[in-house]
Amino acid sequence: MKIGIDFDNTIVNYDGVFHAAALDRGLIDASVGTDKNAVRDHLNGSGRNNEFTELQGYVYGARMDLAKTYTGVKEFVAKAFKAGHALYIVSHKTRHPIAGPQYDMHEAARGFLINAGLMGESDGMIPPNQTFFEMTKEEKMARAGALGVDVFIDDLPEILDMPGLKSEATKILFDPLSRHTPATDVEAVASWHDITALLLDGRAH
């Protein structure tokens, strides 16, 4: 089975990261809510939209060390490889921020995967040549289609609704906070333990 996996907010958990980075840069005080939207709303609400835009580039380009993987990701990868499945990371993100220092966000993402022990040449790791960061959503889904993935896992319903995947592909919406109502052809899960049960423990192929 070929399994395609999104990167941001699917493998990577950014809980508290934007708050920590904004504090680090002196953009907010500790009273601001810790989730990304609270930081965004605080800065945008005070007319500092550009500062939030630059903060995103700072996080994705320079402070991926603040992020972590979702619980269960590493266990899923190890179990999938042991079972003989092929894993691909297929994501979309611009290479450089649209404002502020021109960090290479693709290289930062790859560095995160290496540091997390998920990408590398060793057994049980996703090979670098099976890791793709495309510039647009359309290119992302075209890549997933060209790879012929049997399963695609993403945190955005609109991605799973886009054309590109083969018709029989299993679509999995990673939705730990149950924010979305999935389409009828999409399986919603709240954790990577659920994904492991669904794909690797005999409940879906």
ZADO-1210 file (C-alpha; in nm, 4 decimals, padded with zeros to 6 digits):
<atoms>
<atom x="00.0000" y="00.0000" z="00.0000" code="MET" pos="1"/>
<atom x="00.1230" y="00.3489" z="-00.0881" code="LYS" pos="2"/>
<atom x="00.0373" y="00.6022" z="00.1816" code="ILE" pos="3"/>
<atom x="00.0637" y="00.9774" z="00.1247" code="GLY" pos="4"/>
<atom x="00.0858" y="01.2053" z="00.4263" code="ILE" pos="5"/>
<atom x="00.0561" y="01.5823" z="00.4551" code="ASP" pos="6"/>
<atom x="00.3131" y="01.7707" z="00.6676" code="PHE" pos="7"/>
<atom x="00.1856" y="02.0841" z="00.8440" code="ASP" pos="8"/>
<atom x="-00.0804" y="02.0140" z="01.1085" code="ASN" pos="9"/>
<atom x="-00.0852" y="01.6466" z="01.0123" code="THR" pos="10"/>
<atom x="00.2634" y="01.5298" z="01.1079" code="ILE" pos="11"/>
<atom x="00.3629" y="01.8530" z="01.2817" code="VAL" pos="12"/>
<atom x="00.1811" y="01.9766" z="01.5909" code="ASN" pos="13"/>
<atom x="00.2139" y="02.3553" z="01.6252" code="TYR" pos="14"/>
<atom x="00.0194" y="02.3849" z="01.9512" code="ASP" pos="15"/>
<atom x="00.1623" y="02.6789" z="02.1445" code="GLY" pos="16"/>
<atom x="00.4357" y="02.7412" z="01.8880" code="VAL" pos="17"/>
<atom x="00.3109" y="03.0726" z="01.7503" code="PHE" pos="18"/>
<atom x="00.2544" y="03.2014" z="02.1020" code="HIS" pos="19"/>
<atom x="00.6073" y="03.1041" z="02.2067" code="ALA" pos="20"/>
<atom x="00.7598" y="03.2554" z="01.8925" code="ALA" pos="21"/>
<atom x="00.5620" y="03.5780" z="01.9308" code="ALA" pos="22"/>
<atom x="00.6767" y="03.6089" z="02.2928" code="LEU" pos="23"/>
<atom x="01.0327" y="03.5411" z="02.1793" code="ASP" pos="24"/>
<atom x="01.0090" y="03.8330" z="01.9361" code="ARG" pos="25"/>
<atom x="00.8374" y="04.0636" z="02.1832" code="GLY" pos="26"/>
<atom x="00.5194" y="04.0878" z="01.9730" code="LEU" pos="27"/>
<atom x="00.2746" y="03.9906" z="02.2488" code="ILE" pos="28"/>
<atom x="00.2593" y="03.9457" z="02.6231" code="ASP" pos="29"/>
<atom x="00.1771" y="03.6235" z="02.8016" code="ALA" pos="30"/>
<atom x="-00.1895" y="03.7180" z="02.8471" code="SER" pos="31"/>
<atom x="-00.2664" y="03.6484" z="02.4792" code="VAL" pos="32"/>
<atom x="-00.4195" y="03.3054" z="02.4132" code="GLY" pos="33"/>
<atom x="-00.1738" y="03.0315" z="02.3284" code="THR" pos="34"/>
<atom x="-00.3260" y="02.9065" z="02.0009" code="ASP" pos="35"/>
<atom x="-00.2248" y="03.0402" z="01.6601" code="LYS" pos="36"/>
<atom x="-00.5613" y="03.2053" z="01.5917" code="ASN" pos="37"/>
<atom x="-00.5470" y="03.3999" z="01.9179" code="ALA" pos="38"/>
<atom x="-00.2024" y="03.5347" z="01.8265" code="VAL" pos="39"/>
<atom x="-00.3174" y="03.6164" z="01.4733" code="ARG" pos="40"/>
<atom x="-00.6340" y="03.7901" z="01.5925" code="ASP" pos="41"/>
<atom x="-00.4420" y="03.9919" z="01.8504" code="HIS" pos="42"/>
<atom x="-00.1867" y="04.1178" z="01.5978" code="LEU" pos="43"/>
<atom x="-00.4334" y="04.1709" z="01.3150" code="ASN" pos="44"/>
<atom x="-00.6811" y="04.3370" z="01.5513" code="GLY" pos="45"/>
<atom x="-00.4186" y="04.5920" z="01.6479" code="SER" pos="46"/>
<atom x="-00.3335" y="04.6682" z="01.2853" code="GLY" pos="47"/>
<atom x="-00.0175" y="04.4586" z="01.2846" code="ARG" pos="48"/>
<atom x="-00.1056" y="04.2212" z="01.0016" code="ASN" pos="49"/>
<atom x="00.2434" y="04.2406" z="00.8555" code="ASN" pos="50"/>
<atom x="00.3934" y="04.1334" z="01.1857" code="GLU" pos="51"/>
<atom x="00.1807" y="03.8174" z="01.1879" code="PHE" pos="52"/>
<atom x="00.2795" y="03.7446" z="00.8260" code="THR" pos="53"/>
<atom x="00.6467" y="03.7762" z="00.9208" code="GLU" pos="54"/>
<atom x="00.5858" y="03.5643" z="01.2320" code="LEU" pos="55"/>
<atom x="00.4645" y="03.2781" z="01.0129" code="GLN" pos="56"/>
<atom x="00.7852" y="03.2911" z="00.8098" code="GLY" pos="57"/>
<atom x="00.9873" y="03.3005" z="01.1314" code="TYR" pos="58"/>
<atom x="00.8124" y="02.9916" z="01.2692" code="VAL" pos="59"/>
<atom x="00.8207" y="02.7857" z="00.9487" code="TYR" pos="60"/>
<atom x="01.1720" y="02.8969" z="00.8557" code="GLY" pos="61"/>
<atom x="01.3671" y="02.9464" z="01.1763" code="ALA" pos="62"/>
<atom x="01.1782" y="02.8018" z="01.4732" code="ARG" pos="63"/>
<atom x="01.0648" y="02.4562" z="01.3721" code="MET" pos="64"/>
<atom x="01.2532" y="02.3490" z="01.6838" code="ASP" pos="65"/>
<atom x="00.9521" y="02.4739" z="01.8811" code="LEU" pos="66"/>
<atom x="00.7188" y="02.2281" z="01.7059" code="ALA" pos="67"/>
<atom x="00.6747" y="01.8579" z="01.7714" code="LYS" pos="68"/>
<atom x="00.5219" y="01.5586" z="01.6001" code="THR" pos="69"/>
<atom x="00.1710" y="01.4493" z="01.6879" code="TYR" pos="70"/>
<atom x="00.1546" y="01.1615" z="01.9322" code="THR" pos="71"/>
<atom x="00.1517" y="00.8326" z="01.7445" code="GLY" pos="72"/>
<atom x="00.3133" y="00.9515" z="01.4190" code="VAL" pos="73"/>
<atom x="00.6457" y="00.7779" z="01.4810" code="LYS" pos="74"/>
<atom x="00.4753" y="00.4572" z="01.5879" code="GLU" pos="75"/>
<atom x="00.2595" y="00.4625" z="01.2746" code="PHE" pos="76"/>
<atom x="00.5617" y="00.5104" z="01.0477" code="VAL" pos="77"/>
<atom x="00.7538" y="00.2282" z="01.2156" code="ALA" pos="78"/>
<atom x="00.4584" y="-00.0113" z="01.1990" code="LYS" pos="79"/>
<atom x="00.3778" y="00.0795" z="00.8380" code="ALA" pos="80"/>
<atom x="00.7319" y="00.0128" z="00.7217" code="PHE" pos="81"/>
<atom x="00.7452" y="-00.3129" z="00.9157" code="LYS" pos="82"/>
<atom x="00.4285" y="-00.4208" z="00.7332" code="ALA" pos="83"/>
<atom x="00.5881" y="-00.3433" z="00.3962" code="GLY" pos="84"/>
<atom x="00.3986" y="-00.0282" z="00.3027" code="HIS" pos="85"/>
<atom x="00.5530" y="00.2670" z="00.1157" code="ALA" pos="86"/>
<atom x="00.5215" y="00.6106" z="00.2757" code="LEU" pos="87"/>
<atom x="00.5375" y="00.9475" z="00.1026" code="TYR" pos="88"/>
<atom x="00.5199" y="01.2956" z="00.2475" code="ILE" pos="89"/>
<atom x="00.3344" y="01.5211" z="00.0052" code="VAL" pos="90"/>
<atom x="00.2781" y="01.8766" z="00.1216" code="SER" pos="91"/>
<atom x="00.2449" y="02.2267" z="-00.0150" code="HIS" pos="92"/>
<atom x="00.4251" y="02.5346" z="00.1087" code="LYS" pos="93"/>
<atom x="00.6065" y="02.8196" z="-00.0572" code="THR" pos="94"/>
<atom x="00.9843" y="02.7931" z="-00.0382" code="ARG" pos="95"/>
<atom x="01.0324" y="03.1438" z="00.1044" code="HIS" pos="96"/>
<atom x="00.8109" y="03.3703" z="00.3212" code="PRO" pos="97"/>
<atom x="00.6179" y="03.6442" z="00.1443" code="ILE" pos="98"/>
<atom x="00.7518" y="03.8983" z="00.3967" code="ALA" pos="99"/>
<atom x="01.0556" y="03.9263" z="00.6201" code="GLY" pos="100"/>
<atom x="01.3804" y="03.7266" z="00.6020" code="PRO" pos="101"/>
<atom x="01.3904" y="03.4778" z="00.3159" code="GLN" pos="102"/>
<atom x="01.4198" y="03.1552" z="00.5115" code="TYR" pos="103"/>
<atom x="01.4128" y="02.8323" z="00.3090" code="ASP" pos="104"/>
<atom x="01.0995" y="02.6767" z="00.4539" code="MET" pos="105"/>
<atom x="01.1385" y="02.3573" z="00.2514" code="HIS" pos="106"/>
<atom x="01.4791" y="02.2928" z="00.4036" code="GLU" pos="107"/>
<atom x="01.3461" y="02.3810" z="00.7492" code="ALA" pos="108"/>
<atom x="01.0707" y="02.1226" z="00.7061" code="ALA" pos="109"/>
<atom x="01.3197" y="01.8607" z="00.5935" code="ARG" pos="110"/>
<atom x="01.5386" y="01.9439" z="00.8920" code="GLY" pos="111"/>
<atom x="01.2422" y="01.8918" z="01.1214" code="PHE" pos="112"/>
<atom x="01.1764" y="01.5490" z="00.9713" code="LEU" pos="113"/>
<atom x="01.5407" y="01.4483" z="01.0076" code="ILE" pos="114"/>
<atom x="01.5571" y="01.5684" z="01.3682" code="ASN" pos="115"/>
<atom x="01.2331" y="01.3841" z="01.4455" code="ALA" pos="116"/>
<atom x="01.3824" y="01.0610" z="01.3112" code="GLY" pos="117"/>
<atom x="01.1170" y="01.0335" z="01.0412" code="LEU" pos="118"/>
<atom x="01.3222" y="01.1020" z="00.7271" code="MET" pos="119"/>
<atom x="01.6518" y="00.9440" z="00.6310" code="GLY" pos="120"/>
<atom x="01.8201" y="00.6582" z="00.4512" code="GLU" pos="121"/>
<atom x="01.7952" y="00.4114" z="00.7390" code="SER" pos="122"/>
<atom x="01.5380" y="00.1333" z="00.7558" code="ASP" pos="123"/>
<atom x="01.2070" y="00.2521" z="00.8966" code="GLY" pos="124"/>
<atom x="01.2545" y="00.6123" z="00.7821" code="MET" pos="125"/>
<atom x="01.0866" y="00.7911" z="00.4922" code="ILE" pos="126"/>
<atom x="01.3504" y="00.8358" z="00.2182" code="PRO" pos="127"/>
<atom x="01.4310" y="01.1946" z="00.1180" code="PRO" pos="128"/>
<atom x="01.3333" y="01.1132" z="-00.2411" code="ASN" pos="129"/>
<atom x="00.9853" y="01.0198" z="-00.1181" code="GLN" pos="130"/>
<atom x="00.9345" y="01.3576" z="00.0478" code="THR" pos="131"/>
<atom x="00.7789" y="01.6330" z="-00.1632" code="PHE" pos="132"/>
<atom x="00.7070" y="01.9979" z="-00.0871" code="PHE" pos="133"/>
<atom x="00.5104" y="02.1501" z="-00.3718" code="GLU" pos="134"/>
<atom x="00.4427" y="02.5194" z="-00.4237" code="MET" pos="135"/>
<atom x="00.0640" y="02.4990" z="-00.4620" code="THR" pos="136"/>
<atom x="-00.2270" y="02.2824" z="-00.3510" code="LYS" pos="137"/>
<atom x="-00.2869" y="02.1816" z="-00.7120" code="GLU" pos="138"/>
<atom x="00.0718" y="02.0675" z="-00.7561" code="GLU" pos="139"/>
<atom x="00.0500" y="01.8802" z="-00.4277" code="LYS" pos="140"/>
<atom x="-00.2510" y="01.6785" z="-00.5363" code="MET" pos="141"/>
<atom x="-00.1064" y="01.6232" z="-00.8819" code="ALA" pos="142"/>
<atom x="00.2027" y="01.4785" z="-00.7130" code="ARG" pos="143"/>
<atom x="-00.0073" y="01.2501" z="-00.4937" code="ALA" pos="144"/>
<atom x="-00.1919" y="01.1348" z="-00.8050" code="GLY" pos="145"/>
<atom x="00.1280" y="01.0761" z="-00.9990" code="ALA" pos="146"/>
<atom x="00.2650" y="00.8682" z="-00.7120" code="LEU" pos="147"/>
<atom x="-00.0511" y="00.6573" z="-00.7250" code="GLY" pos="148"/>
<atom x="-00.1102" y="00.6671" z="-00.3510" code="VAL" pos="149"/>
<atom x="-00.3736" y="00.4296" z="-00.2188" code="ASP" pos="150"/>
<atom x="-00.4318" y="00.6444" z="00.0896" code="VAL" pos="151"/>
<atom x="-00.3949" y="01.0170" z="00.1516" code="PHE" pos="152"/>
<atom x="-00.3971" y="01.1743" z="00.4981" code="ILE" pos="153"/>
<atom x="-00.4538" y="01.5496" z="00.5379" code="ASP" pos="154"/>
<atom x="-00.5915" y="01.7947" z="00.7932" code="ASP" pos="155"/>
<atom x="-00.7817" y="02.0072" z="00.5382" code="LEU" pos="156"/>
<atom x="-01.1164" y="01.8889" z="00.3954" code="PRO" pos="157"/>
<atom x="-01.0721" y="02.1125" z="00.0896" code="GLU" pos="158"/>
<atom x="-00.7525" y="01.9287" z="-00.0026" code="ILE" pos="159"/>
<atom x="-00.9260" y="01.5919" z="00.0102" code="LEU" pos="160"/>
<atom x="-01.2064" y="01.7333" z="-00.2051" code="ASP" pos="161"/>
<atom x="-00.9648" y="01.8355" z="-00.4810" code="MET" pos="162"/>
<atom x="-00.9110" y="01.6233" z="-00.7937" code="PRO" pos="163"/>
<atom x="-00.5890" y="01.4332" z="-00.8385" code="GLY" pos="164"/>
<atom x="-00.6140" y="01.1147" z="-00.6360" code="LEU" pos="165"/>
<atom x="-00.7166" y="00.7952" z="-00.8075" code="LYS" pos="166"/>
<atom x="-01.0839" y="00.7211" z="-00.7661" code="SER" pos="167"/>
<atom x="-01.0380" y="00.4250" z="-00.5348" code="GLU" pos="168"/>
<atom x="-00.7972" y="00.6027" z="-00.2976" code="ALA" pos="169"/>
<atom x="-00.8902" y="00.6138" z="00.0696" code="THR" pos="170"/>
<atom x="-00.9129" y="00.9730" z="00.1990" code="LYS" pos="171"/>
<atom x="-00.8442" y="01.0305" z="00.5668" code="ILE" pos="172"/>
<atom x="-00.9131" y="01.3626" z="00.7390" code="LEU" pos="173"/>
<atom x="-00.6886" y="01.4157" z="01.0409" code="PHE" pos="174"/>
<atom x="-00.9097" y="01.6262" z="01.2681" code="ASP" pos="175"/>
<atom x="-00.7987" y="01.6012" z="01.6324" code="PRO" pos="176"/>
<atom x="-01.0353" y="01.8780" z="01.7472" code="LEU" pos="177"/>
<atom x="-01.3330" y="01.7522" z="01.5411" code="SER" pos="178"/>
<atom x="-01.3704" y="02.0882" z="01.3684" code="ARG" pos="179"/>
<atom x="-01.4951" y="01.9606" z="01.0341" code="HIS" pos="180"/>
<atom x="-01.7813" y="01.7620" z="00.8883" code="THR" pos="181"/>
<atom x="-01.6157" y="01.5333" z="00.6339" code="PRO" pos="182"/>
<atom x="-01.7520" y="01.4477" z="00.2915" code="ALA" pos="183"/>
<atom x="-01.9182" y="01.1093" z="00.2555" code="THR" pos="184"/>
<atom x="-01.6085" y="00.9628" z="00.0871" code="ASP" pos="185"/>
<atom x="-01.3749" y="01.0809" z="00.3639" code="VAL" pos="186"/>
<atom x="-01.2892" y="00.8990" z="00.6864" code="GLU" pos="187"/>
<atom x="-01.2374" y="01.1413" z="00.9776" code="ALA" pos="188"/>
<atom x="-01.0005" y="01.0470" z="01.2591" code="VAL" pos="189"/>
<atom x="-00.8991" y="01.2251" z="01.5782" code="ALA" pos="190"/>
<atom x="-00.5556" y="01.0737" z="01.6367" code="SER" pos="191"/>
<atom x="-00.2698" y="00.8842" z="01.4814" code="TRP" pos="192"/>
<atom x="-00.3663" y="00.5866" z="01.6937" code="HIS" pos="193"/>
<atom x="-00.6968" y="00.5884" z="01.5031" code="ASP" pos="194"/>
<atom x="-00.5076" y="00.6015" z="01.1725" code="ILE" pos="195"/>
<atom x="-00.2973" y="00.3040" z="01.2797" code="THR" pos="196"/>
<atom x="-00.6106" y="00.1077" z="01.3682" code="ALA" pos="197"/>
<atom x="-00.7801" y="00.2038" z="01.0429" code="LEU" pos="198"/>
<atom x="-00.4945" y="00.1279" z="00.8048" code="LEU" pos="199"/>
<atom x="-00.2659" y="-00.1182" z="00.9747" code="LEU" pos="200"/>
<atom x="-00.4830" y="-00.3192" z="01.2125" code="ASP" pos="201"/>
<atom x="-00.7108" y="-00.4702" z="00.9510" code="GLY" pos="202"/>
<atom x="-01.0086" y="-00.2348" z="00.9449" code="ARG" pos="203"/>
<atom x="-00.9473" y="-00.0725" z="00.6017" code="ALA" pos="204"/>
<atom x="-00.7348" y="-00.1262" z="00.2896" code="HIS" pos="205"/>
</atoms>
